[in-house]
Amino acid sequence: MEDSDYKGFSQSSILTKKVDAKIIDLFRHMPADTSKGWSIIAVGGYGRQDMCPYSDVDILLLAGKRGLKSDADRLVSALIYPLWDLGFNTSYSVRTTKEALADMEKDFFLKTSLLNIRFIDGDLSLFKDFAASIGKKTSSKKWKTSFIANLVIHDRKRHEGFGDDSYILEPDIKDGQGGLRDFHTILWMTGTVLGENSLDKLVENKIISAKDLSDLRDAGDFLLNIRFALHETSGRKQDYLGFEYQERLSGIMGLPFSEIETPVEAFMKKFHQSASTIKILRRNITFSIMDMLSLIKKTSDKQLNPYLVVKSGMVAFAENQAASFRPSMLMGAFLACARSGLELHPSARTIIRRILTLLLRAGLTSR
């Protein structure tokens, strides 16, 4: 799929560029003695370029020298206040590189925010040095292991608070399980452990398949498209997809529907499918990343039947059975999950997906 096919990502990128242009215009009209020695950096969601109409515009004002922080009030007055006057939900911090690196060790949410930095204007060399310092700090296995372990804990708490988007009737499209924050989690894990903020790395490292990657991007784009439309429709920062918005958004999304379902039902079915895709892939990717970092407790496999075992607390195919997979084993795996209450192991899911793909190509089944 071409980038132009991703409407959610595309319109968010366009909006981000408009915000960038306004900030650059304000910064370049400042007196030289005010702007000199500063780097204006986008962080968080603004840094990721997934802006929606009422998203926060998170900015780091990076000072090149400690002495320049005395000019911070003038910089804020000339840059941040006008953005507030224009209606942007702008938040900012003023830090030196040393302060930012020290603060990110104490604040988990600052860590995630600084994993998505992007240069807007000012001193480019200062930004490059800052980015290099973050890269050096986050490159050790100890840092990666600590970050991933904490990320998993924060994700679990968030899911408990916001519920599972894959079936909730009025979901939180950002913070619910399977929502956009889970998509961000995948980006953070990929960038931190695989060394690059590119989802393609997941395929290169055989963590997910190319088909999984396509499904993941489609799902993330659809949810971002919904969030963008929800902001526009509600006229405010809104992530709760309540019943009062679903009918209006179903018309905006323009999804095809059948005689036996309404446009709203078609819209919410697509939403729940997308959330389920993100939920499952985040779970599988998290397991693989944790396994790479030796964060998965190794236990002996427990035999369920001749071809199924419990591996790391999940249902998996026995190693000697994976190569001789039979279609009947598929239903057996799902039945074992239902009876035991355990999840499907990522390796079992990979095998099932591969077999189904082969069957589809052979024309022996249908979607």
BELNOR-V892824 format. One record per backbone hydrogen bond with DSSP energy under -1.0 kcal/mol. NH is the residue of the N-H (numbers start at 1). CO is the residue of the C=O. Records with the same first field share a line. If there is no record, write none. Layout:
NH=CO + CO
This chain:
5=2
6=3
7=5
10=6
11=7
12=8
13=9
14=10
15=11
16=12
17=13
18=14
19=15
20=16
21=17
22=18
23=19
24=20
25=21
26=22
27=23
28=24
30=27
34=31
35=31
36=32
38=35
39=62
40=121
41=60
42=118
43=58
44=113
47=43
48=44
50=45
55=52
57=89
59=91
60=41
61=93
62=39
63=95
64=37
68=65
69=66
70=67
71=68
72=69
75=71
76=72
77=73
78=74
79=75
80=76
81=76
83=79
84=80
85=81
86=82
87=84
88=83
90=88
91=57
93=59
95=61
100=96
101=97
102=98
103=99
104=100
106=103
107=103
111=107
112=108
113=109
114=110
116=113
118=42
120=40
121=40
123=38
127=123
128=124
129=125
130=126
131=127
132=128
133=129
134=130
135=131
136=132
137=133
138=134
144=140
145=141
146=142
147=143
148=144
149=145
150=146
151=147
152=148
153=149
154=150
155=151
156=152
157=153
158=154
159=155
160=156
161=157
162=158
163=159
165=177
167=164
168=164
173=239
176=172
177=163
179=176
180=173
181=174
183=179
184=180
185=181
186=182
187=183
188=184
189=185
190=186
191=187
192=188
193=189
194=190
198=196
201=198
202=199
204=200
205=201
206=203
207=202
208=202
213=209
214=210
215=211
216=212
217=213
218=214
219=215
220=216
221=217
222=218
223=219
224=220
225=221
226=222
227=223
228=224
229=225
230=226
231=227
232=228
233=229
234=230
235=231
241=171
242=240
245=242
246=242
249=245
250=246
251=247
252=248
253=249
254=250
261=258
266=262
267=263
268=264
269=265
270=266
271=267
272=268
273=269
274=270
275=271
276=272
277=273
278=274
279=275
280=276
281=277
282=278
283=279
284=280
285=281
286=282
287=283
288=284
289=285
290=286
291=287
292=288
293=289
294=291
295=290
302=310
304=308
305=308
309=316
310=302
311=314
314=311
315=343
316=309
318=307
321=318
322=318
329=326
330=327
332=328
333=329
334=330
335=331
336=332
337=333
338=334
339=335
340=336
341=337
345=315
349=345
350=346
351=347
352=348
353=349
354=350
355=351
356=352
357=353
358=354
359=355
360=356
361=357
362=358
364=359
